[in-house]
Amino acid sequence: MTFDSLNLIEPILRALQTEGYTTPTPIQQQSIPVVLAGKDLLGCAQTGTGKTAAFAIPVIQLLSQQKNFTQGIKALILTPTRELAIQIDESFAAYGRHTSIRHAVIFGGVSQLPQTQALKRGVDVLIATPGRLLDLMQQGYINLQQLQLFVLDEADRMLDMGFIHDVKKVIAKLPSKRQTLFFSATMPPEIAGLANSILQEPVKVEVTPVSSTAEKIEQSVYFVEKQNKRLLLNHLLQDSAIETVLVFTRTKHGADKVVKDLQKAGIGAAAIHGNKSQNARQRALTDFKSGNLRVLVATDIAARGIDVEQLSHVINYELPNIPETYVHRIGRTGRAGASGIAISFCDAEEKAYLKDIQKLISISVPQVLDHPYAMSDISLTNFKPAPKQQQGNRNGQRRSFRGGDSRRYAGNNGQQRQRRD
């Protein structure tokens, strides 16, 4: 299937051709016809599936085809983070470049003046984070009475970040007659309840369940003492094959500490998290995307919206305590059909997290046993990997590893095997 077969208008097809897009992803194939038909949509899709285009393209087309085009905000996209809001706004700019659709993005942490000025000039599509949206609505800058399309993106992350009450306040202000598109990677009970309350006979589209990991992402885990993680990270980064790497920590303080350690070692790095100013976050993200910055250290919340096409590696400096988060993290690499490598550090306190992750993804993540900072006692007697193996060969070996010479891997049977790259 190609985009030509989705009955898209010529200006959008021309824009997609400029972007180099010819074949829609599964969620785009399934979602675009549903949205163009005017139906509500319940989309279950994780990061990296092409979700933004799945709603941005049909929204642009629906608005472009209106004959009686009135003034006012006609489409609202509500998203949890500033980075993701900016990314969505960029997508509307790219796909709608040959149309007259006007779009703007608003988020907190920066002066509202440029945002209110854009609103005064007139906006058809508004991309917003909940807090700034409610603030500007209360100030009288935003009127949603002309709204026709409402997109709630990353609903589960809204819940994780404590925004769900703000989301409900926004929904209460929307016209009852509208088309609603609801996207979430997971469906916890509260999110499922919210979806049921705002969708009218929705078509459900589900692709790449959260328990799955991209086939082209090669995963490995290094058992290492907590105090040696910084040394192991520096050691791995001596390999020039690691061109760009996104390093994940659980806390903001941890992210800053990793950056400080890397900079002491002469490795260019920057952190991106909620305590950083919006300008600092955008500067770090821009430098990372352009290749001027090799290492970006991020917390999970801040990482939503980071979309780097050629990201070669993801390193879990600290394993997440929520297994679904692991899938979101490693999904930052291996995007758009490219290959990628996901490396995890696991200390003694994190073994339970690793067990939960392997249970979720039904994969025994191959262990790198031969490295300078290996734990003296991995205690594998109390560590039983998930029995089902879906990646690598039957012994659980990784197919390949960029970044090392001679390394040993242990698969499900615990035996060591020698691989030379």
C-alpha positions in Angstrom: 0.0 0.0 0.0 1.1 3.5 -0.8 -0.1 6.9 0.4 -1.6 7.4 -3.1 -4.1 4.6 -2.3 -5.5 6.4 0.8 -7.4 9.0 -1.2 -5.3 11.9 0.0 -5.5 15.3 -1.7 -2.7 16.4 -4.0 -1.1 19.1 -1.7 -0.6 16.5 1.1 0.7 13.9 -1.3 3.2 16.4 -2.6 4.3 17.3 1.0 4.8 13.6 1.8 6.8 13.1 -1.3 9.0 16.0 -0.2 9.5 14.3 3.2 10.4 11.1 1.4 7.4 9.1 2.6 5.8 6.7 0.2 4.5 3.7 2.3 2.2 4.3 5.3 2.9 2.5 8.5 0.3 0.0 9.8 -1.4 2.6 12.1 -1.5 5.1 9.3 -3.0 2.6 6.9 -5.7 1.8 9.4 -6.3 5.2 11.0 -6.3 7.6 8.0 -9.4 6.2 6.3 -11.3 6.0 9.6 -10.6 9.7 10.4 -11.4 10.8 6.8 -14.8 9.0 7.2 -15.6 11.3 10.2 -15.6 8.5 12.8 -14.2 8.5 16.3 -11.0 6.5 16.7 -9.4 4.6 19.6 -5.8 4.1 18.7 -3.5 1.8 20.8 0.0 2.4 19.6 3.4 2.9 21.1 6.1 5.4 20.2 7.8 5.0 16.8 4.7 3.6 15.0 4.0 6.8 13.0 1.1 7.8 15.2 1.5 11.6 14.7 1.0 11.3 10.9 -1.9 9.0 11.5 -3.9 11.9 12.9 -2.1 15.0 11.5 -2.6 14.0 7.8 -6.4 13.4 7.9 -7.0 16.4 10.1 -5.2 18.6 7.6 -7.2 17.1 4.8 -10.6 17.4 6.5 -10.1 21.0 7.3 -8.7 21.8 3.8 -11.8 20.3 2.2 -14.3 22.4 4.1 -16.3 24.7 1.8 -17.6 27.1 4.4 -14.4 27.8 6.2 -15.1 29.8 9.4 -12.7 31.5 11.7 -11.7 29.9 15.0 -9.9 26.9 16.3 -11.3 23.8 14.6 -8.9 21.1 15.8 -7.2 20.7 19.2 -4.4 18.3 19.8 -3.7 17.8 23.5 -0.4 16.2 24.4 1.5 15.8 27.7 5.0 17.3 27.1 6.5 20.4 25.5 8.8 18.4 23.3 6.0 16.3 21.9 3.9 19.4 21.3 6.7 20.9 19.3 7.2 17.7 17.4 3.5 17.5 16.4 3.6 21.2 15.4 6.5 20.5 13.1 4.6 17.6 11.6 1.6 19.8 10.8 4.0 22.3 9.2 5.6 19.5 7.1 2.4 17.8 6.0 0.4 21.0 5.5 3.0 23.1 3.8 1.0 23.2 0.6 -2.3 24.0 2.3 -3.6 27.2 3.9 -4.1 25.5 7.3 -2.8 27.7 10.1 -1.4 26.0 13.2 0.2 27.0 16.5 1.7 25.4 19.5 1.4 26.5 23.1 3.1 25.1 26.2 4.3 26.3 29.6 7.7 27.2 30.9 8.1 30.1 28.4 6.6 33.5 27.9 3.1 33.4 26.7 3.3 36.5 24.6 4.4 34.9 21.3 1.8 32.3 21.8 -1.1 34.8 22.5 0.1 36.8 19.5 -0.2 33.7 17.3 -3.7 33.1 18.7 -4.8 36.6 17.9 -3.6 36.2 14.2 -5.9 33.2 13.9 -5.4 29.5 14.3 -7.1 26.5 12.7 -5.2 23.8 14.5 -3.9 24.2 18.1 -1.4 21.9 19.6 -1.2 22.3 23.4 -0.2 21.0 26.7 -2.9 20.9 29.4 -1.6 23.5 31.9 -0.9 26.3 29.4 -4.1 25.6 27.5 -6.3 26.0 30.6 -4.3 29.1 31.6 -4.9 30.8 28.3 -8.5 29.7 28.2 -9.1 31.3 31.6 -7.5 34.5 30.4 -9.9 34.6 27.4 -7.3 34.0 24.7 -8.8 30.7 23.6 -12.4 29.9 22.5 -13.1 26.3 21.5 -16.8 26.8 20.5 -15.9 26.2 16.8 -14.0 23.0 17.5 -14.7 20.1 15.2 -11.8 17.7 15.9 -10.3 16.8 19.3 -7.1 14.6 19.5 -6.0 13.3 22.8 -2.5 12.0 22.4 -0.4 9.9 24.9 -3.4 9.5 27.2 -1.6 7.0 29.5 1.3 9.4 29.9 -1.2 12.2 30.9 -2.2 9.9 33.7 1.4 9.1 34.7 2.3 12.8 34.8 -0.8 13.7 36.9 -2.5 15.7 34.1 -5.7 13.6 33.9 -7.7 16.1 36.0 -6.6 18.9 33.7 -7.5 16.8 30.7 -11.0 16.3 32.1 -11.4 20.1 32.6 -10.5 20.7 29.0 -12.9 18.1 27.8 -15.7 19.7 29.8 -15.2 22.9 27.7 -15.4 21.2 24.3 -18.5 21.2 22.1 -20.4 17.9 22.6 -20.7 17.5 18.8 -17.2 16.8 17.6 -15.0 14.0 16.2 -12.6 12.6 18.8 -9.3 10.7 18.2 -7.9 9.0 21.3 -4.4 7.6 21.4 -2.7 5.7 24.2 0.1 3.1 24.3 -1.5 1.3 27.2 -5.0 1.1 28.6 -5.1 1.1 32.4 -8.6 1.2 33.8 -8.8 4.9 34.3 -7.7 5.6 30.7 -10.1 3.0 29.4 -12.9 4.7 31.4 -12.0 8.1 30.0 -12.0 6.7 26.4 -15.4 5.2 26.9 -16.8 8.5 28.3 -15.7 10.7 25.3 -15.8 8.5 22.3 -18.9 7.7 20.2 -18.9 4.3 18.6 -15.2 4.5 18.0 -13.3 2.3 15.5 -10.4 0.6 17.4 -7.0 0.4 15.8 -4.3 -1.5 17.6 -0.7 -2.0 16.3 2.5 -3.0 17.9 1.3 -3.8 21.4 3.3 -2.3 24.2 4.6 -5.7 25.2 6.5 -6.0 21.9 9.8 -4.6 21.0 11.0 -3.7 17.5 12.5 -6.7 15.8 15.5 -4.7 14.5 16.5 -3.5 18.0 19.3 -5.6 19.4 19.1 -5.8 23.2 21.7 -6.6 25.8 22.2 -6.3 29.6 25.4 -5.6 31.5 25.4 -6.7 35.2 27.4 -4.0 37.0 27.7 -2.6 40.5 25.9 0.7 40.9 29.1 2.6 41.7 30.7 1.3 38.5 28.0 2.3 36.1 29.7 5.6 35.2 32.9 3.8 34.5 31.2 1.3 32.3 29.4 4.1 30.4 32.7 5.9 29.8 34.2 2.6 28.6 31.4 1.9 26.1 31.5 5.4 24.8 35.1 4.9 23.8 33.7 3.0 20.9 33.3 5.3 17.9 30.6 3.0 16.5 28.2 4.5 19.1 27.5 7.6 17.0 24.5 9.0 18.9 23.2 7.7 22.2 20.2 8.5 24.4 20.9 7.6 28.0 18.0 7.1 30.4 18.0 7.8 34.1 15.1 7.5 36.6 15.6 10.9 38.2 16.5 14.5 37.2 19.4 14.5 39.7 20.7 11.3 38.2 20.6 12.8 34.7 22.6 15.8 35.8 25.2 13.6 37.6 25.7 11.4 34.5 26.3 14.5 32.4 28.8 15.9 34.9 30.7 12.6 34.9 30.7 12.4 31.1 31.9 15.9 30.7 34.8 15.2 33.2 35.8 12.4 30.9 35.8 14.7 27.9 32.6 13.4 26.4 30.1 15.9 25.1 26.8 15.5 26.8 23.7 17.4 27.9 20.7 16.6 30.1 17.0 17.1 29.3 14.4 17.0 32.1 11.7 19.0 33.8 14.0 21.2 35.9 15.7 22.5 32.7 14.4 25.7 31.1 12.5 25.3 27.9 15.3 27.1 26.0 18.0 24.8 27.5 15.9 21.7 26.6 15.4 22.9 23.1 19.0 23.8 22.6 20.1 20.3 23.8 17.6 18.6 21.6 18.5 20.6 18.6 22.2 20.0 19.1 21.5 16.3 19.5 19.4 16.0 16.4 21.9 17.9 14.3 24.8 15.7 15.5 26.6 18.4 17.4 25.9 16.6 20.6 26.8 12.9 20.9 25.1 12.0 24.2 21.7 13.2 25.5 20.8 12.1 29.0 17.0 12.1 29.7 14.3 11.2 32.2 11.3 9.3 30.9 8.9 12.1 31.0 11.2 14.6 29.2 12.0 12.0 26.5 8.5 11.9 25.2 8.7 13.8 21.9 12.4 13.0 21.2 12.3 11.7 17.7 15.7 11.3 16.1 15.7 9.3 12.9 19.3 8.1 13.0 19.6 7.3 16.8 22.0 4.3 16.9 21.9 3.5 20.6 19.8 3.7 23.7 21.4 3.0 27.1 19.4 2.3 30.2 21.8 3.7 32.8 19.1 2.8 35.3 16.4 0.3 34.6 12.8 1.6 34.8 10.6 0.2 37.6 7.7 0.1 35.2 8.3 -2.6 32.5 6.3 -0.8 29.8 8.6 2.2 30.2 11.5 0.0 29.0 9.6 -0.7 25.7 9.0 3.1 25.2 12.7 3.8 26.0 14.3 1.4 23.5 11.7 2.3 20.9 13.6 5.6 20.5 16.1 3.7 18.3 15.3 1.4 15.4 12.7 3.8 14.1 11.3 3.9 10.6 12.7 0.5 9.7 16.3 1.3 10.8 18.3 -1.0 13.1 19.3 0.0 16.6 21.0 -1.2 19.7 19.6 -1.0 23.3 22.0 -1.6 26.2 20.9 -1.9 29.8 22.9 -1.6 33.0 21.6 -3.8 35.9 22.8 -3.6 39.4 21.8 -5.9 42.3 18.8 -3.8 43.3 17.4 -3.7 39.7 17.3 -7.5 39.0 13.6 -7.5 39.9 13.0 -4.8 37.3 14.8 -6.9 34.7 12.7 -9.9 35.5 9.5 -7.9 35.1 10.7 -6.5 31.8 11.5 -9.9 30.4 8.1 -11.2 31.5 6.4 -8.4 29.7 8.4 -8.7 26.4 8.7 -12.5 26.5 12.3 -12.2 25.7 15.4 -13.2 27.7 17.6 -10.2 27.1 21.1 -11.5 26.3 23.7 -10.8 29.0 27.2 -9.4 28.3 29.4 -11.2 30.7 32.8 -10.2 29.6 33.4 -6.5 30.4 35.8 -4.7 32.7 33.2 -3.9 35.4 31.3 -7.1 35.6 29.7 -7.9 38.9 31.7 -10.4 41.0 28.5 -12.3 41.8 25.6 -12.0 39.4 23.5 -14.4 41.6 21.9 -16.0 38.7 20.5 -18.7 41.0 17.8 -16.3 42.0 17.4 -14.8 38.6 15.3 -16.8 36.1 15.0 -15.2 32.7 11.7 -15.4 30.9 11.3 -18.8 29.3 10.1 -17.6 25.9 12.8 -16.6 23.4 11.8 -14.4 20.4 15.0 -12.6 19.6 18.4 -13.9 18.4 19.0 -17.7 18.1 17.7 -20.4 20.4 20.6 -20.0 22.8 19.7 -16.4 23.4 22.8 -14.9 21.7 22.6 -11.5 20.1 22.9 -11.7 16.3 25.5 -8.9 16.3 27.0 -6.2 18.5 28.4 -3.0 17.3 30.8 -1.7 19.8 33.3 -4.2 21.2 35.8 -6.8 20.2 35.5 -10.1 22.1 32.5 -10.5 24.3 30.7 -13.4 26.0 26.9 -13.8 26.0 24.8 -16.0 28.2 21.5 -17.2 26.8 18.6 -19.1 28.5 20.8 -22.1 29.4 23.3 -19.9 31.2 26.2 -21.1 29.1 28.8 -18.7 27.9 29.5 -18.4 24.2 32.2 -16.5 22.4 31.3 -13.9 19.8 33.8 -11.8 17.8 32.6 -8.9 15.8 
